Structures are given as C-alpha cells and as structure tokens.
Amino acid sequence: MKKYLGYTAVAAISLAFAGEAMATEWNVSVWGKRRAFTEHVEKLAELVSEKTNGEFTLNLSYGGLSNERENLDGISIGAFEMAQFCAGYHPDKNPSLTVLELPFLGVETLEQERALSEALYAHPAVKADLGRWNALAIMPSPMPQYNFVGTGDAPRTLDDYKGLTVRALGGIGKAMEAVGAVPTSMSATEVRQAMDSGVVKAVSFAPHAHMSFATIETAKWWTSNLNPGTVNCPVVVNTDALDALSDAHREALLGSVGEALDHYIDYYQNQTMAAWGPALSERGIEVIAYDQATLDSFSGTVAGPAAEAWIKDNAARGLPSQDIYDFVTTTLADLKAGS
C-alpha cells in the first residue's frame, strides 16, 4: 500500500510539472497607464488567456520593463516578448515605418489607418527592416490626426507659429518646421514636465494622449483641424519567442488580433472621443479652427517636399523607399475608393 501511494504521489508530481511546463507567460512592455492607446493590447491579453484556458498569458508592464524609446532594443535581445513603440521615437531604427508619419498623407479614419498599417507591415521591405531587430509587427495602434494644445497666445494664422516651441515627432515636426515653428522630439511621459517648465509652448498628440498625459490641465487653446499627420505605433513580438510557441498558442495570439483591433477602434470612437469635447469645455480651452485656404496652403507647402525628402534620404540607406511610398499611396487610394 505504501508503495502504491508512493507511485501515485510521484505521478501526481510529474503531472504537475508537466502542466507547469505547458504554461507560457510573455512579458509585454508598454508605458504610461492603461488608456485608449493600449486597449487593443489589453484586449489581446484577455482573449489569449480565454482561448488557452489560462495556459498562455500576456503580462503587461506599464514602464516597468523598459523606457518607451528602448522597447525595440529590448525586443531585439529578447528582454521581453512583446512591446509597443512609436516609429517617430527612433526613425533611424525603423525607417520603413516612418512613411506613415509623413505629413498630410491623407488618412481620414481610424479604419483606414488600421488597414493601411496592416498592409504596410506585410510589405517585404518592412518585414526585413524590423527583422534586423528580431521583431515582427502584429498590429498597429491606429490614431486620429494629431493636433496641438498650447499655452500663451493662440496661433490663429500659420505665421503665428514662427518661433513657437512645439513637441512634434517625425513628419509632424517637419511640417511645423516648414512654417517656422521649433519642433523638439520627446516621449509622451516627458511632455507634461516640458510644458509646465516652458521648454515647449505647444504639444501635438491625439486626443487620448492629451487627456492621459494631462496636457489639457494647463492648456489655453486647441487646434481642432490643423491635422498635420499622425504617429505610427506598432505592437511587435520577438520572432524567436513567436516561433517557440506551440501551434495552438500561436493561433490564439495571432487569431485574436482582429478582434482586439475592433475593440480598440470601438473604444476610441465611442469612449475617448465622446469624452474629448467635454474635457475641453470644462477647462475653458479655446478651440481654434483654420479656414480651408489656410489648410490648403499648409499642406501644399509641406506635403510634396516632405515626401520627396523621405524617398531620397531612405533610398540612400538602401531602402526601396520609392516602392514603399508608392505602395502606401496606392493602397490608401484603394481604401478610400472602396469605403
């Protein structure tokens, strides 16, 4: 009897260890706090856990694993398995993605931004570009056009931007530079302090970030329709970690991306944007709207030269930049025609 119980105990212990070996945990590096910008990652974690009965879990860390500017580096060395980052934080590391940050590209909706990003992520040159970092982009973080909140006198004309210090990444920074503003690049978590100290007088964000990082707490004005561009912020995975997953776990992850993005867009449109107008009104923030002639002048001055410079600079790096740019513009035109 004692011998029988001994074997039973050993078998139970062996099964416990086998169950433990089957469990998979991934660390996910994001930043700030939970907000519209991370809702698809949160939803993805929820779906993956549900589909695998808790055997595969995504542990989200808001700034505990890495600085947001170093998330791609962390992915490259396997410090964590999944991360979110913005291409504009380090354009030299991911030049192929920055095509989607060109000013006045013409994206009009979150759905277009999603579809265009997903198409670009599947482009061979983009896969190779991110492959240098052992990374694969599995989903975008679609955002509306950025606009500015600021302190001091509101810029009512384009001339009023001359000399204005602004936080603006990538193509948005290039656009503002073209009208005489002084752009500086900084991560989202650095912005409020820079605004409070006067390092910058205006900050470009999508609405969710203006609320999450509290730029509206001291702002006096908001440009409702300048719409110079947006930032592309993919969610990437470490390719070795992805390859090491079982087929079932890989399917649970990749097969949940579509639903996670559906949730993200619904959340952004029906919760974030619903809260945006009241947030401005409650704080007495003046809404600045430019007339069409001003907007046409701005885009006409900036868009063509910015695209030409992007193509030339990245061709010099060996990137098939003309092909990538043509792919993006053609894909966007097709999306608009089909909508």
QUIHUPE-V218674 format. One record per residue. N is the residue number from 0. SS is DSSP state (H for helix, E for strand, C for the rest). PSI is psi in whole degrees, -180 to 180 (NA if undefined). OMEGA is omega in whole degrees, -180 to 180 (* if undefined). Layout:
[[N:SS:PSI:OMEGA] [N:SS:PSI:OMEGA]]
//
This chain:
[[0:C:-45:178] [1:H:-40:-180] [2:H:-40:-179] [3:H:-45:179] [4:H:-35:179] [5:H:-45:178] [6:H:-39:179] [7:H:-44:180] [8:H:-43:179] [9:H:-43:-180] [10:H:-42:180] [11:H:-42:179] [12:H:-42:-180] [13:H:-42:179] [14:H:-38:179] [15:H:-45:179] [16:H:-37:179] [17:H:-42:178] [18:H:-40:180] [19:H:-37:-179] [20:H:-29:-179] [21:H:-23:-178] [22:C:142:180] [23:E:130:176] [24:E:130:176] [25:E:139:173] [26:E:137:-175] [27:E:122:-177] [28:E:114:173] [29:E:-168:-177] [30:C:174:-179] [31:C:-125:177] [32:C:170:178] [33:C:131:-177] [34:C:-178:-179] [35:H:-37:-177] [36:H:-23:-178] [37:H:6:-176] [38:H:-33:179] [39:H:-32:178] [40:H:-41:177] [41:H:-44:-179] [42:H:-39:178] [43:H:-44:179] [44:H:-42:179] [45:H:-46:-178] [46:H:-42:-179] [47:H:-43:179] [48:H:-42:180] [49:H:-46:-175] [50:H:-22:-179] [51:C:14:-178] [52:C:38:177] [53:C:3:-179] [54:C:-22:179] [55:E:118:-178] [56:E:145:175] [57:E:116:-178] [58:E:106:-177] [59:E:133:177] [60:E:120:-179] [61:E:82:177] [62:C:-3:-177] [63:C:-16:-177] [64:C:-33:-174] [65:C:156:168] [66:C:145:-176] [67:H:-29:178] [68:H:-10:-177] [69:H:11:-179] [70:H:-37:179] [71:H:-37:176] [72:H:-42:179] [73:H:-39:176] [74:H:-41:-175] [75:H:-33:-178] [76:C:3:179] [77:C:24:179] [78:C:-28:173] [79:C:165:-170] [80:C:-22:-177] [81:E:148:180] [82:E:159:174] [83:E:141:176] [84:C:168:178] [85:C:130:-176] [86:H:-36:-178] [87:H:-15:177] [88:H:-31:-178] [89:C:72:-176] [90:C:-28:179] [91:C:-25:-179] [92:C:-26:-177] [93:C:60:-174] [94:H:-32:-177] [95:H:-32:-179] [96:H:-25:-174] [97:H:-8:175] [98:H:-32:-180] [99:H:-4:177] [100:H:7:177] [101:C:142:-178] [102:C:143:176] [103:C:43:178] [104:C:-30:176] [105:C:8:176] [106:C:133:-172] [107:C:-23:-176] [108:C:163:176] [109:H:-35:179] [110:H:-41:176] [111:H:-42:179] [112:H:-41:178] [113:H:-53:-176] [114:H:-39:-180] [115:H:-42:179] [116:H:-46:-179] [117:H:-40:178] [118:H:-43:180] [119:H:-40:-179] [120:H:-25:180] [121:C:-7:-180] [122:C:134:-177] [123:H:-39:-179] [124:H:-34:178] [125:H:-42:177] [126:H:-42:179] [127:H:-39:179] [128:H:-50:179] [129:H:-26:179] [130:H:-24:176] [131:C:-20:-180] [132:C:14:-179] [133:C:34:-174] [134:E:149:174] [135:E:126:178] [136:E:123:-178] [137:E:-21:175] [138:E:149:178] [139:C:175:172] [140:C:80:-173] [141:C:132:179] [142:C:150:176] [143:C:176:178] [144:C:139:177] [145:C:150:170] [146:E:171:-172] [147:E:140:160] [148:E:151:-177] [149:E:172:177] [150:C:169:179] [151:C:-160:-178] [152:C:136:-180] [153:C:138:176] [154:C:102:-175] [155:C:-14:175] [156:C:168:178] [157:H:-32:179] [158:H:-26:-179] [159:H:-12:179] [160:H:-12:-178] [161:C:122:179] [162:C:-4:-178] [163:C:127:178] [164:E:124:-175] [165:E:147:170] [166:E:115:-178] [167:C:125:-178] [168:C:158:168] [169:H:-131:-177] [170:H:-28:177] [171:H:-41:177] [172:H:-41:178] [173:H:-40:180] [174:H:-44:-178] [175:H:-32:177] [176:H:-36:-178] [177:H:-23:178] [178:C:16:172] [179:C:1:177] [180:C:167:-180] [181:E:94:-176] [182:E:148:173] [183:E:147:-178] [184:C:128:175] [185:C:155:-179] [186:C:164:-175] [187:H:-38:-177] [188:H:-13:180] [189:H:-10:-167] [190:H:-46:-175] [191:H:-43:179] [192:H:-41:180] [193:H:-36:179] [194:H:-43:-179] [195:H:-34:-177] [196:H:-8:180] [197:C:6:177] [198:C:-39:173] [199:C:148:179] [200:C:-18:-179] [201:E:152:-175] [202:E:132:176] [203:E:128:178] [204:E:166:163] [205:C:160:-175] [206:H:-42:-177] [207:H:-38:-177] [208:H:-35:175] [209:H:-37:178] [210:H:-45:-176] [211:H:-37:-177] [212:C:15:166] [213:C:27:178] [214:H:-25:-179] [215:H:-9:-178] [216:H:-28:179] [217:C:2:-176] [218:C:152:178] [219:C:-22:-176] [220:E:162:-178] [221:E:131:177] [222:E:109:-171] [223:C:-26:-171] [224:C:21:177] [225:C:-43:170] [226:C:56:-177] [227:C:-13:-179] [228:C:-169:178] [229:C:179:-179] [230:C:141:180] [231:C:123:-173] [232:C:91:-178] [233:C:160:167] [234:E:124:-176] [235:E:158:175] [236:E:154:173] [237:E:125:-173] [238:H:-33:177] [239:H:-42:179] [240:H:-40:179] [241:H:-44:-180] [242:H:-28:-177] [243:H:-12:179] [244:C:151:170] [245:C:162:-180] [246:H:-40:-178] [247:H:-42:-179] [248:H:-36:178] [249:H:-41:178] [250:H:-38:178] [251:H:-38:-180] [252:H:-61:-174] [253:H:-31:-180] [254:C:-8:180] [255:C:-6:-176] [256:H:-45:-178] [257:H:-46:180] [258:H:-38:179] [259:H:-41:179] [260:H:-36:175] [261:H:-45:179] [262:H:-44:-179] [263:H:-50:-177] [264:H:-40:178] [265:H:-43:179] [266:H:-45:-177] [267:H:-45:-175] [268:H:-39:-171] [269:H:-14:178] [270:H:-53:-178] [271:H:-52:-176] [272:H:-28:177] [273:H:-29:-179] [274:H:-17:-172] [275:H:-52:-180] [276:H:-51:177] [277:H:-35:180] [278:H:-39:177] [279:H:-44:-177] [280:H:-43:-179] [281:H:-30:-176] [282:C:2:179] [283:C:32:-178] [284:C:128:-180] [285:E:133:179] [286:E:120:-180] [287:E:126:176] [288:C:128:-179] [289:C:148:179] [290:C:165:-174] [291:H:-35:180] [292:H:-40:178] [293:H:-44:180] [294:H:-41:179] [295:H:-39:179] [296:H:-43:-180] [297:H:-53:-177] [298:H:-38:180] [299:H:-33:180] [300:H:-34:-168] [301:H:-45:-166] [302:H:-54:-177] [303:H:-53:179] [304:H:-37:-180] [305:H:-43:179] [306:H:-43:179] [307:H:-43:180] [308:H:-40:179] [309:H:-45:-180] [310:H:-47:-178] [311:H:-49:-177] [312:H:-41:-176] [313:H:-25:172] [314:H:-36:179] [315:C:-22:178] [316:C:-5:-178] [317:C:7:179] [318:C:139:176] [319:C:66:-168] [320:H:-38:179] [321:H:-43:178] [322:H:-43:-180] [323:H:-46:-180] [324:H:-45:179] [325:H:-39:178] [326:H:-45:-179] [327:H:-48:-177] [328:H:-38:178] [329:H:-44:179] [330:H:-43:180] [331:H:-41:178] [332:H:-41:178] [333:H:-40:179] [334:H:-43:180] [335:H:-38:-180] [336:H:-31:-178] [337:H:-6:-177] [338:C:NA:*]]
//
